[in-house]
Amino acid sequence: MTDRLLKDLADIVRSKNAGPYRITFDILFKDRERYEAVRSTGVIRPETVAAAYGIAVSEVSSFFEIDMANAIKITIRRPRAQGSSGDGDMYGCQHHVPLMLIRVPVA
């Protein structure tokens, strides 16, 4: 068994605002086979997302596996309120990189 980065397995990994205090992430797969292969490892879960972002698990406000869409949706609390002093990403679209770098074991 070997590890691959999530970015090499998913077709889309993106982030965006979910209001001024949250950022949401979408992990999307074109085919069911890769979605199920990643999902079945159990690697993508609130604990690993929190570790990737250096936040407490309690900061992960929602986590859904959406089988019909071959997708995983995760929402976290923003480290700073949108538009507040020090916020370097008003739209929340640059926060997905740590998620993309999670290592997933594959056969």
PLY file of the C-alpha trace (Angstrom):
ply
format ascii 1.0
element vertex 107
property float x
property float y
property float z
element edge 106
property int vertex1
property int vertex2
end_header
0.00 0.00 0.00
1.18 3.51 -0.80
0.04 7.04 0.05
-1.17 9.66 -2.42
-2.12 13.25 -1.83
-5.83 14.01 -1.86
-5.24 16.49 -4.68
-4.10 13.59 -6.88
-7.22 11.53 -6.19
-10.05 14.09 -6.18
-11.12 15.98 -9.28
-11.97 19.16 -7.39
-10.89 20.39 -3.96
-12.14 23.91 -3.28
-12.98 26.32 -0.51
-15.35 29.25 -0.26
-17.15 31.40 2.25
-20.09 29.99 4.13
-20.98 33.32 5.70
-18.64 35.74 7.48
-17.61 33.23 10.16
-17.25 29.94 8.27
-15.37 28.42 5.34
-16.69 25.41 3.50
-14.73 22.84 1.53
-15.89 20.60 -1.29
-14.06 17.44 -2.32
-15.56 16.15 -5.56
-14.91 13.02 -7.59
-16.06 12.38 -11.16
-16.39 8.67 -10.58
-17.84 6.55 -7.83
-14.82 4.24 -7.66
-12.33 6.91 -6.55
-14.86 8.51 -4.20
-15.51 5.20 -2.47
-11.80 4.34 -2.39
-11.01 7.59 -0.55
-14.10 7.46 1.66
-13.47 3.86 2.68
-10.01 4.70 4.06
-11.62 6.90 6.71
-8.72 9.34 6.36
-10.92 12.30 5.48
-12.75 12.97 8.73
-13.09 15.90 11.15
-9.98 14.89 13.10
-7.66 14.87 10.08
-9.15 18.08 8.73
-8.58 19.76 12.11
-5.00 18.47 12.18
-4.35 19.76 8.64
-5.48 23.23 9.68
-3.98 23.23 13.16
-7.38 23.77 14.77
-9.41 21.95 17.41
-11.87 19.34 16.18
-14.61 21.48 17.71
-13.82 24.12 15.04
-15.09 21.69 12.36
-18.74 22.66 12.36
-20.02 20.15 9.80
-18.84 17.09 7.89
-20.92 15.27 5.28
-20.24 12.41 2.88
-22.70 12.84 0.01
-22.83 9.52 -1.82
-25.25 10.73 -4.52
-22.77 13.41 -5.56
-19.48 11.52 -4.98
-18.57 14.35 -2.65
-17.39 15.23 0.83
-18.38 18.60 2.29
-16.68 20.09 5.34
-17.24 23.42 7.09
-14.91 25.03 9.62
-15.00 28.25 11.59
-12.95 30.97 9.92
-9.74 31.83 11.77
-10.81 35.51 11.44
-14.17 37.01 10.54
-14.48 37.81 6.85
-13.09 41.26 6.11
-11.70 41.81 9.59
-8.19 43.12 10.16
-5.69 40.45 9.14
-8.10 38.54 6.89
-6.05 37.76 3.81
-8.80 35.99 1.87
-12.14 37.81 1.73
-13.76 35.11 -0.40
-12.41 32.07 1.41
-11.19 30.61 -1.87
-7.54 30.13 -0.87
-7.99 27.91 2.18
-8.17 24.52 0.44
-4.43 23.79 0.12
-3.91 22.05 3.51
-6.85 19.79 2.67
-5.33 18.90 -0.70
-2.13 17.80 1.01
-3.73 15.15 3.25
-2.16 11.79 2.47
-4.56 8.97 1.55
-3.49 5.31 1.55
-4.29 3.55 -1.73
-3.83 -0.01 -2.90
0 1
1 2
2 3
3 4
4 5
5 6
6 7
7 8
8 9
9 10
10 11
11 12
12 13
13 14
14 15
15 16
16 17
17 18
18 19
19 20
20 21
21 22
22 23
23 24
24 25
25 26
26 27
27 28
28 29
29 30
30 31
31 32
32 33
33 34
34 35
35 36
36 37
37 38
38 39
39 40
40 41
41 42
42 43
43 44
44 45
45 46
46 47
47 48
48 49
49 50
50 51
51 52
52 53
53 54
54 55
55 56
56 57
57 58
58 59
59 60
60 61
61 62
62 63
63 64
64 65
65 66
66 67
67 68
68 69
69 70
70 71
71 72
72 73
73 74
74 75
75 76
76 77
77 78
78 79
79 80
80 81
81 82
82 83
83 84
84 85
85 86
86 87
87 88
88 89
89 90
90 91
91 92
92 93
93 94
94 95
95 96
96 97
97 98
98 99
99 100
100 101
101 102
102 103
103 104
104 105
105 106
